[in-house]
């Protein structure tokens, strides 16, 4: 398997290119100054967080509809990587919001939806990792993964109505074209990192499972207990 | 048992109701817990009448959510002993029929608890709810249905997983948060404690939530449970 080293090399180059685009190529934003640079990592991370959860929900549905244990492991790995990018979002967001909005946090639809979703999938993760190793827990977690999807709509809707009909538009619509170029390069680089991490986590989980099954077989033969 | 879908629902429901009516264990526990919640909130927030009125919707809905969580955690408690749950799953009865019976039982239980608890809450916090009793009852009904259709299928977890008593609220609260937001604002609209005095959009949102999760839960439950 020579794909993995190649992927690592491309991802590293991509991240370096993204750093160049963000700090050298994209112009300094007039109002916000250097703080705005956070945005180039914040926005792609938010998208990738959603991507991880969506892959997790899709793979969970696949597992529920009889696709075998690999789909369950893939769902867990995707949610894990999604949670990592969610953590990046939750750290970079307030760092940007404090100087620009004047507050660390706002109960704004996008923020609230993201936070609730991260908490929900963190609970999925806790259940899956600490809830015990049984078919019941795996199936239950898969159902949870699917349950989370319609909730995105309802939470978003509820918070929009709660905060009135004038939602705060996050400043970003007025980006210069060169800034958008930097956003896309950063997204591409982080997408490579996402793929890399997902591959790593999935392989580790798959090998863990294979080792566990082997142990059990050996135990049955009479070697280990 | 003739085995029709509604027969199964009815049989399960009657069985659960009969046991509960004889022992009253869940109902009494929930009522006492609800009273303790009312006390905690009264000590925590109710300093003067204006404040009481402002926090009333929040107190009412958190009480519903917390006591609902207790009720839901008990859903399959009786079946978890002596392999009864396995027998239930292995039986030819449609699993969604079993779930439907449990959902109806939980809704009834929560409705009963709230009917008894809300007047106590109103009296102790000195907020007159009687002019709006009908619409508040309807809102609580919608909320109880929403919370129950989300929570009851998840209660199967308690049969299988470790840490279920911690994990269940952890997954149910984020899922049910649209119900909480909608409920607090709908009741607030009726009591005049929020800006917008129209509860209708909130109640529509709750209705949509109830419908989607009721159908989705019954549909997924078939695949969620294994022998």
Interface residues (C-beta under 8 A of the other chain):
Chain A: X64 X65 X116 X117 X119 X120 X123 X124 X126 X127 X130 X131 X132 X134 X135 X136 X137 X139 X140 X142 X143 X144 X146 X147 X148 X150 X151 X154 X155 X157 X158 X159 X161 X162 X164
Chain B: X150 X153 X154 X156 X157 X159 X160 X161 X162 X163 X164 X167 X170 X171 X174 X175 X177 X178 X181 X182 X185 X195 X201 X202 X205 X208 X209 X212 X213 X216 X217 X220 X221 X223 X224 X225 X226
